[in-house]
Amino acid sequence: MNPSEKKDLAKSIRQIRDTFKVTILLIEHDMGLVMDICEQITVLDHGVIIASGSPAEIQANPKVIEAYLGEPGDALAQGAAR
């Protein structure tokens, strides 16, 4: 999806949630979208739950960072930090 479509999707999800007072289960790999609209996030790594919490808690969770960016000494993690 392009950025405009992602904005529209986020708006639609919020509108449905707020209008109908329902919980929405979102399975998504676009972390920008997830962090923007989710109040509670559960992160899986190869089918195993490694973290659960608010967007801020997830962003700071060492297990999530390691699973998605590599360990601090890894080349991938160093490249992502730049």
N, C-alpha and C positions, 0 to 999 in steps of 0.2 A: 504494500500500500504506500502511496505517496504521503508526504506530510499533511496535506489538506484532508485526505481521507482518514488519516489517523486522528486528526482533531475532531472530525465529524463523528467518528466511531466513539471516541472518549465522551463527547457531548451526549450522544445517544445513550450510552451506558449509564452515565450519571442521571440523565432524565428518567430513564426506566426505573433505576434504583430509587430515586427520590419520589417519583410520582406514585409508584406502587409499594414503596416501603419494603422492598425485597432485597435479599442477599443475592449477589451475582457471583458465580464461579467463573473466573477468567483464566484460561490456560493460554499463556502467551510467552513468546521469547523476546519480544521487543521491550527491553527494560525501561526505556523512556516512557512508554505507554503504561506499563505496569506501575512504575513509581508515581506517575501522574494521577492515576485514578483509584489505586487500591489503598484501602485502610489497613488491611492485614494481608501478609504475603507468606506463603510457604514455598520453600525452595527445595527442589529435588535434585539429586546428583545420581544418575544411573538408577532412578526409581526409589532412592532412599531419601527420606526427609533429612536435610542437614541443617535447616534453620526455619524459624517461624517468628514473625513479629511485624512491627510497623516498617514502613519503607526506610526510615532512618536506621532502625536496628539491623535490617537486612544489609544495607549499604556498608555498615561498619562491622558486620560479622566476619571473623577471620576464616571460617569454613567456606563461606560463600565466595570470598575473595580468592581463596586458594583454588576452589573448584572452577571458577570462571576466569581467573586471571593468572593462575599459577602461583607458586610460592614466591616470596619476596626476592629470592636470588635468581629466579628463572628469567631467561631472556625475554619471554613473553610478558612477564610482569613488569620488567624494566622498560620495555617498549611501550606498554600501556600507560605507564606513569609519566611518560614524556608529553 
